[in-house]
Amino acid sequence: VEDLGLEGDILPVTYSHVASQNRYLYVRGQLHKLPSGIRGMFQTVPPFSRPLVFSLITEILVKKGKEADESIHSFVSRRLGKELADIAIDSLCRGVFAGDSKKLSVRSCFPSLFKAEQQSGSLTLGFLLDSAAVLGPMSYGSSKL
């Protein structure tokens, strides 16, 4: 963008902007609004067949991969389920990387996911432990939690 001299033409969209709250996927000939916020994780929202929180809960029980690397699709299928890999992750990879999730490396494209699994054995636990480390102990008065 800089090389083309288009910096002044960029229109940033903040997280609070209504446009960032409305994300859609075109699946099986229909447009589907993706859930936004924590409440949407507990509801079955088409095109998904079950609430997304179930994928996170069952992910904790999945064994850590033994390969040095794998495709993003394979990684997400193994950890979060084939439906999420086929619909959400494939769309994300096509939009962000203009590539096929079955050919892109999870270790290269999503190093934080790869690292979470390697260090904690789980994405869910990895991110929970990482956020706890980032936040550090919370103190209330003289006692620390």
C-alpha positions in Angstrom: 0.0 0.0 0.0 2.8 2.3 0.9 4.8 1.5 -2.3 1.7 2.4 -4.3 1.1 5.6 -2.4 -2.3 4.6 -1.2 -1.9 5.2 2.5 -4.5 8.0 2.5 -7.1 5.8 0.8 -7.2 3.2 3.7 -10.5 3.2 5.6 -9.8 1.5 8.9 -12.7 -0.4 10.5 -12.4 -0.5 14.3 -13.6 -3.5 16.4 -16.5 -1.5 17.7 -17.7 -0.5 14.2 -21.0 -2.2 13.2 -19.3 -3.6 10.0 -16.9 -5.6 12.2 -19.8 -7.1 14.1 -21.4 -8.5 11.0 -19.4 -11.2 9.3 -20.9 -13.6 6.9 -20.1 -16.9 5.1 -21.5 -18.1 1.9 -22.1 -21.8 2.3 -24.2 -24.2 0.1 -25.8 -21.3 -1.8 -26.8 -19.3 1.2 -25.4 -16.4 3.2 -25.0 -17.1 6.9 -24.2 -14.5 9.6 -21.5 -15.7 11.9 -22.0 -15.5 15.7 -20.5 -12.4 17.3 -19.8 -12.3 21.0 -19.7 -15.0 23.7 -23.5 -15.7 23.6 -23.3 -16.8 20.0 -20.8 -19.5 20.9 -23.5 -21.3 22.9 -26.1 -21.4 20.2 -26.4 -23.5 17.1 -26.0 -21.1 14.2 -26.2 -22.2 10.6 -24.1 -23.3 8.7 -22.8 -25.1 11.8 -24.7 -28.2 13.1 -23.9 -27.6 16.8 -22.8 -24.7 19.1 -19.2 -23.8 18.6 -18.5 -24.1 22.3 -18.7 -27.9 22.0 -15.7 -27.9 19.7 -13.7 -26.0 22.3 -14.8 -28.3 25.1 -14.0 -31.5 23.3 -10.7 -30.0 22.0 -9.2 -30.4 25.4 -9.5 -34.2 25.1 -7.6 -34.4 21.8 -4.1 -35.8 21.9 -1.2 -33.6 20.8 0.0 -34.1 17.2 3.3 -35.9 16.7 4.2 -34.4 13.3 6.7 -31.5 13.0 4.0 -29.7 10.9 0.7 -30.3 9.2 -1.8 -28.5 7.1 -4.1 -26.0 8.7 -7.1 -28.1 7.6 -5.7 -31.3 9.1 -4.8 -29.5 12.4 -8.2 -27.9 12.8 -10.1 -31.1 11.8 -8.1 -33.0 14.4 -8.5 -30.5 17.2 -11.9 -28.8 16.5 -13.7 -31.0 14.0 -14.0 -31.4 10.3 -17.1 -29.1 10.0 -15.2 -26.1 11.4 -12.2 -26.9 9.2 -14.3 -27.3 6.1 -16.4 -24.2 6.6 -14.8 -21.5 8.8 -11.1 -22.3 8.5 -11.2 -23.0 4.8 -13.0 -19.6 4.2 -10.6 -17.8 6.5 -7.5 -19.2 4.6 -8.9 -18.3 1.2 -9.7 -14.8 2.4 -6.5 -14.1 4.4 -3.8 -16.1 2.5 -5.6 -16.6 -0.9 -4.7 -20.3 -0.3 -6.0 -23.7 0.3 -6.2 -24.7 4.0 -5.3 -28.3 3.0 -2.0 -27.1 1.5 -1.0 -24.3 3.9 1.2 -25.0 7.0 -0.4 -24.4 10.4 3.1 -23.9 11.9 3.8 -21.1 9.4 0.4 -19.4 9.1 -0.9 -19.8 12.7 2.2 -20.2 14.9 0.3 -19.4 18.0 -2.1 -22.3 17.5 0.8 -24.7 16.8 2.7 -23.4 19.9 -0.4 -23.7 22.2 -0.8 -27.3 21.2 2.9 -28.1 21.6 3.3 -26.4 24.9 0.0 -27.2 26.6 -1.4 -30.2 24.6 -4.5 -28.1 23.9 -5.5 -24.9 22.2 -8.0 -24.1 24.8 -5.7 -24.7 27.7 -2.8 -23.1 25.9 -4.6 -19.8 25.4 -6.1 -19.8 28.9 -2.6 -20.4 30.4 -1.1 -17.8 28.1 -3.6 -15.2 29.1 -3.1 -16.0 32.7 0.7 -15.5 32.2 0.1 -12.2 30.4 -2.3 -10.9 33.0 -0.2 -12.1 35.9 -1.5 -12.6 39.4 -4.3 -10.3 40.3 -4.0 -8.7 43.7 -6.8 -7.4 45.9 -5.6 -5.6 48.9 -2.8 -7.5 50.5 -3.7 -11.0 49.2 -2.9 -12.3 45.7 -5.1 -14.6 43.7 
